[in-house]
Amino acid sequence: MRDPGSELNKLREENLYRELKYGASATGRTFHSGNLSLLNFSSNDYLGLGSHETIKEAVTETIASFGVGSGASRMLSGGTTPHLLIEKETANFFGKDSSLFFANGYGAALGTLGAILQKGDTVILDKLCHASLIDGSRLSSATVRTFPHNNVDKLKKILNSINENDQKKKRILIVTEGIFSMDGDSSPIKEIIKLKKQHQALLLLDEAHSFGIIGESGKGIAHRENIINGVDFLMTTFGKSAGAAGSVVVSSGTWIELILNRARSFIYSTAPMPSQAAAALAGLRLIRGSVGEERRISLHRNIEHLCNELQIPKPQGAIIPLIIGGELEALRVSGNLHSAGILAPAIRYPTVSKGSARIRITISANHSEKDIAFLAKTIKPSLIST
C-alpha cells in the first residue's frame, strides 16, 4: 500500500504542497490571522458584500424564524420559503423560466451535468473550464471532448466531427465560462452560440465570476452581449459577488424539472440552511439595486487604477493573473508579498497547468486607492525580476 507520507513529501519536493489558512475575523479587505493583518487580494468577494449589514440581518431574521438546520433533503421536507424565493428571484433576474438552488457551485455543476447528460451524449468543454465542470462532465458518462482555450475553430472541428445521424436522440452540450477563474478573460460567447445553433447543440454558461460585476445590474456576460436566449443553462454562485454562499442553475421550466429529478448532488444532499438561501437572496437584491451599482463603479475604478500602475491591459472582470512560470518562483513572489503585508497566494498545478504558476490578484470594491497603490509598488520589483 502506498505511504501517504511519501506522497506528501513528493508534493513538497515539487513545490505543490498546500496548507490551510485560518482567519481570526471576517474576511474582507483585510485578512487577520494571529497577530498578522494582511491586505487581502485573494478573495472573490468582488463587491465587498460579505459583511454587509443587510445580509447579516437577513441571516439573523431567518434563523429566528426557521432555525439553523434544514432537517432533510429538499425532496423530503428540507425546502423552505427562503429556498423558494431565491429560485423565483434568480429566474426573474436572469430572464429564464425557472431556477434551482444548490448548496455550492461544485454541487450545482456535478448535479446539472449528470442530470442532462448520459452515455452516448457528447459534452465539449473549454480546456480552462473550472474543475467542477470537468468532473461533472466525466461523471456524467457522456463522451468528453475539450477544445483549446477560446479556440472557436477547434470547437467547430469537433462539432463537425460528430455524426449528425447519431445525434438525433442524443445531446451535444458545449460548456464555457463568462469570466475564467484563473486567467480572468472571457469567452467568445457570440461565436460559440452561432456554432451551437448550427449544430443543434446546447450551451451551459458559468457566470460565477461575471455575475454581479458585469452588465446591467450585474447580470453578467450573457446579458451584456444580449445573447441570454442562446444560453440553455446559466450557472452562477453566491459565494463571490453576492457575499454569501450557494449556487443556482437557471433554465426553462422543463429542463429544471428534469435536473430536479435527476441531479444526485441535489437529491441526496441535506438542503442548504434556510439562512444560507436568505443570505443569497439578500446579496442578489443588493447587487441589482443602488448598492450594487455604486460598488461596481468603485470596483472597476480600482481595477483600472492597478492596471495603470502596472501598465497592463484592463481585464473584463476582477481577476488579474500575474504569470510567473515556475512553482518555486511563484511561491517566492507570494512569500515576498506576504512579508510586506499582502495576501496573494501562489496558484500552482493542478489548478493551472505546469509551468504557468501565477499570482492571482483579485480586486474588491472595498479596497482603497491607497491599498491599490501599495500593492502596485510592492509587486513591481517581483514582476521585473521574473
N, C-alpha and C positions, 0 to 999 in steps of 0.2 A: 504494500500500500504506500502511496506517495506521502511523504512527510510534509505537512503544511508549513513547517518552519523553513524547509529548503525552498519552497515556492515563494515565501515572503522574502528570503534572502536574495533570490533571483530578481524579484521586483526592485529591491534596494539597489542591487548591482546595476540594473538598467535604468535607474533614476525614475522608476514608475511607482514607487511606494507612496501610499497616501495615508493621511491621518485626519481624524475628525477635529473640527474646531467647535468650541462651545462658547457662546456669547453669554455674558452675565447680565445683559439688559436687552431691551427691544432693539432689533437690528434695523437700522435706518441709515442716516447719513454717516453715523459712526458705528464701529463695532467694538464693544467692550469685552475684554477677556482678562480676568485677574486684574492686575494693575495697569494693563495696557489699554489705550484708547486709540484706535486706528480709524483713519478716514476710509470709509467703505466704498470701494469702487468695484465690488464683485457681486452686488445684489441685483436681482431682476425687478426690484420694486421701483420701476421707472418713474412713476408719478409720485412716489413718496407717500402712498396712502396706507402703508402697513400699520401705522399707529394713529390713523385719523380717528378723531373722536366719534364721528358718525358711525364708523364701522364697529368701534368698541361698544358703543351704546346699543347697536343692533344685536350684537352677540349677548350682551348682558340681559337685554329685554327678552330675547328668545330663550335663554337658559331659564329665566324666571317663569316663562310660560310652558316650555316644553321639556325642561330638564336638560341633562347633558347627553346621555347616550340615546341612540335611535331605537335600540332594542332588537332589531331584526333587519333582514334584507328588505328592500323596497317591495319585493314580490310577496312578502308575508305581511308584516304590519309596520315596517320601518318608515313608510312615507308620511310626510307631514306637510302642512301648509307652506312653510318656507321652501321645501323642495318643489312644490307645485309652482310657486311664484317665480323662482329663479328660472324655471323652464319656460314659463309663459313669457317672461320679460326678455329672455335672451332670444327666443324665437322672433319676437316682435322687433327687437333691436337689430338683428341681422337680416330681417326681411325674409324669414323662412316660416314654414307652417308649424314646425314642431321642434322640440329640443329635449335632450336627455342629460341629466346631471350625474356626473361620476365623482368619486372621492378625489381623484387626481388625474393628471394628464396621461400618465402611463397606463392606468386602468382604462381610460377612455379609448386610447389607441388600440390596445390589445382587444378590448371588447368589441369595438366598432369593426375593425378589420376582420376579426374572427367571425362576426355575425354576417357580414355581407359577402365574404369570400369562402370558397370551398374548393375541393380538389377539382382540377380541370380549368378553373379560372386563372387569370393572369394579373399579377399586380406589378406595376412598373414604378420604381422609386428613383428620385434623385439620389445620387450616391451620398450626399451630405445630409439626408433626412435624419431626424432625431432617432436615437436608439429605440425608443418605444415604437415608432412606426416600422422600423426594420424588424424588431422582434415580433410585433403583431402580424406582419406580413409572413414571416417564417412560420409562425404557429398556426396560420390560417389554413394550411395545406394547399394553398394556391401555388402556381408556378411563380417564382420571384425573379424579376429582371431589374437591373439597375442601369441608369444612364449617367455618364459623367456630369458633374455639377453644371446645371443650367444649359446643357448641350441639347438644344432642341433638335438638331439634325440627327443625333444618335437616337433620341426618343422617337423620331419619325421612322427611322430604320427599324427599330424594334416593333413599332406598331404595324409597319408594312410586312414584317416577317410572320405575323400571326395570321394563320389561315382563317379567312373570313367565314368559310363554311363551318369551321369548328367552333365558331363563336356565337352561333345562333341561339344556343341555350346557355352560353357561358358568358362570364363577365370579364371585362378588362377594366382595371382600376389604375389610374395614374395618381401618384401621391407626391406632393411637393409642399413647400412652406412659404408663408408670406415673407417672413424675415428668418434667415437661417441662424440658428442659435450660436454657432461658433465663428462663422465668417461675417455675420452681420449684413449680408447682402440680400437682395430679394430675387424672386424667381421671375422669368419672362412669362408671366401668367397669361397674358393675352394670346401669345403664340401657342402656349400649351392648350388653351381652351379651343383654339381653332383646330388643332390636331385631334383633340378628344372628340369633337363633334364630327369630324371627318370619319373617324373610326368607330363611332358609336360607343365610345368608352365613357367611363365615369371618372370624376375628379374629386379627390379629397384634398382639401387645403388646410394646413395647420397654421392658424393665425396667432399662435401663442405669444410671439414676440412682436407682433404688429398691432394686436388688439389694445386699444386704449391710447395709443400714441400716434397712429397714422390715420388719415382720412377724417371726414366729417364726424364729429362726436366720438372719434377714436374707433370707428367701425372697422378699420383695417384696410389691407391692400385691395381686397376684392371690391369693396365699396368705393374706394378711391378711384379705382380703374373702371368702375361701373360695369363689372362683369359678374356680379353676385349670382345672376341667374344661370351662369355657366358652371357654377360650383355646386356639385351634388351633395357634398358633405363638408361642412365647415367646422373645424375644431378650434377651441381656444381654452386657455386656463385662467383661473382667477388668482393664482399664486404669484403673479408678476405685476402687471399694471394695476390690477384691481385691489392689491394689498391684502388678499385673503387666501383662499385655497379652494380646490375643486376644479372641475373641468366640465365643459359641455360639448356635445356634438349636435349641430343643428342641421335639419334637412326637411324633406317632405314628411307629411304625416305617415305615409305608408312605410317609408324607409325607417323612420324612428320606431314604428311599431315592430318592424322586423328586428331591429337592433335590441329593443326591449326584450324580445322573446328569445334571442339567441346569444346575447353578449354575456359570456361566462363571468367576466370580471364584474358585471353588474348584478347578475342573478345570484351569484354565490358569495357576495360580499355584504356584510352588515352595512346598512345605509350610512352615508355621511351624517355626522351630527346635525340636527336642525340648525344649531347656531352657526355651523360652517356654511350652510346654504344661505342663511340670513346675512352672514358677512359678505359672501359673494354678491348677493343682491344689493347690499349697501354700496359695495365697491362699484358695481355696474352703474348704479344711479349717480354716483359721484362722477364717474367717467363721462357719462352722457350729459352732465349739467355744467354749470359755470365753473365749478371747482376743477373739473377735468380740463376744460378749455384753458383756464389760467395756467394749470400745471403743464399742459402740453407746450404752451408758449415758453415757459421757463425751461423746460427740458430741452427743447430744440435750440434755445439760446445758449444753454450750457454746452451742448454738443458742438455747435458752431464755434464757440469760444475755444474749446480744446483743440479742435481740428485746425483752427487758425494758428494756435500756438505751436502745434506740432507740424504744421504745414503738410497736412494730409487731407485727402478728399473727405467731404462730409458724408457719412453713411445715411441710409434712409431711416434706420432705426436708431436704437440707443446703444448698440454693441459696436465697439471699436477694437478689432483684433490687431494686436501688435505682434507680428510673426517674428519669432526668434530663431527657430530651427531645431537645434538640439535640445534634448530634455534637460541636461545638466545646466546649460546656459540659461534656459528659461527659469529654472529653479534659482539660479544665481541672481537674475534680474528681479524675480519676485522677492527673494530674500533681502535685496538692497532696498526695495520699496518698503518692505515690512520694517526694516530698521529705521527708515525715515518716517514711519508712522502711517503707511498706506497699505491697505489690504487689497491685493490684486494677485490672487494665486496663479501659479503656472498651470496652463491647460496642456495635458500631455496625452500620449497614446494610452488607451484606445479611444478616448474621447475625440481626438483628432488623429490623423494619420501620422505614422512615424516620420520624423524629420520636419514636422510642421508645428512643433510645440510653440506656444504663444502666451502672451499676457492678454487676457480678455478683459478689457476695460468696459464697464457698464456705467452709464451716466444716469443720474436721478434729477428730478426737478428740485429736490431738496438740497442739492449741492450749491454752495455759494460760489460767487465769482472768485473769491479768494481760494476756495478749495480747488477749483479747476486750474488756477494759475500755479498753485503749489504742486499739483500732480504733474503738470507740463514741465515745470522747472526740474522736478525730481527725476522724471523718466527720460528726459532728453539725453543725458550722458550715457545711459544704458543703451539707448537706441543707436547712438553714434558708434559706440564700441562694438555693436553687433553687426 
